[in-house]
């Protein structure tokens, strides 16, 4: 138990440069408190004490602003930064060393009592306000940009942005250290607009050249009369 607590605290120091002391982290990090509430409620859920599990998770939501269903499965090194408004559904599965920022939803899209929520593999980073909806997998070492809405499978080592979310970049190999720069992501719309401007400038150049050629040809014809 104490080793797990130490792992949770270490995850905070590894991924939050604002953390100054263990005392501060222990008492002032709601993401950490939410994980500890989850550990208890999940244990109760696994032992079929469903009401007590939900009641414990409800108190965790009340104190932290983070809602984690006791039926969710969460690995080691999980970190929720700030955390207000985070929602993790019943059948969600989260691998090791995953990072979520505030306002993230791991939600379901079905009324059926089956797997309804996403699976996040190891080292995934989900930016603030992002929604990951449905029973699909987000591959390991992937990043999801802030406010993206992801509704389909994400390959490993991918960067996803937009509504609906789409992979705009894939790395050949995972980074040696978790990359938390989820705000510095490619902008495919800006890139497409830039390409259009380049094409327009090229068309203007060709039009000017044709106009000049036409004027020169017209002048020679007039001189030959």
Buried (B, 14 or more C-beta within 10 A) or exposed (E): EEEEBEEBBBBBBBBBEEBEEEEEBBEEBBBBBBBBBBBBBBBBBEEEBEEBBBBBBBEBBEEBBBBBBBBBEBBBBBBBBBBEBBBBBBBBBBBBBBBBBBBBBBBBEEEEEEBBBBBBBBBBBBBBBBBBBBBBBBBBBBBBBBBBBBBEBBEBBBBBBBEEBBBBEEBEEBEEEBBBEBEEBEEEEEEEEEEEEEEEEEEEEEEEEEEEEEEEEEEEEEEEE
